[in-house]
Amino acid sequence: MERDELIRIIQENVVTSAEAADLLDVSKQNLLSLVKRDKLKPVKESGSVRLFLKSDVLERKREAESLREKYRPYE
């Protein structure tokens, strides 16, 4: 696998904490809470930097929307 292809794959499939929070439409504190409760797992952690698979973040978003529809049908 060439370097450029690897970079493209990483850019398409890995997101930072800030990007994950934006995708989920939550605060950084809420994202940290999701990580602490094992609702979302980072693929790499280094100090305060966390990287997530974009597919995991989008799956969590779908789960949250499903739960919201189930328990808050009036919204």
Secondary structure as GFF3:
##gff-version 3
##sequence-region A 1 75
A	DSSP	alpha_helix	3	13	.	.	.	ID=ss1
A	DSSP	beta_strand	14	16	.	.	.	ID=ss2
A	DSSP	alpha_helix	17	24	.	.	.	ID=ss3
A	DSSP	alpha_helix	28	36	.	.	.	ID=ss4
A	DSSP	beta_strand	44	46	.	.	.	ID=ss5
A	DSSP	beta_strand	49	53	.	.	.	ID=ss6
A	DSSP	alpha_helix	54	71	.	.	.	ID=ss7
###
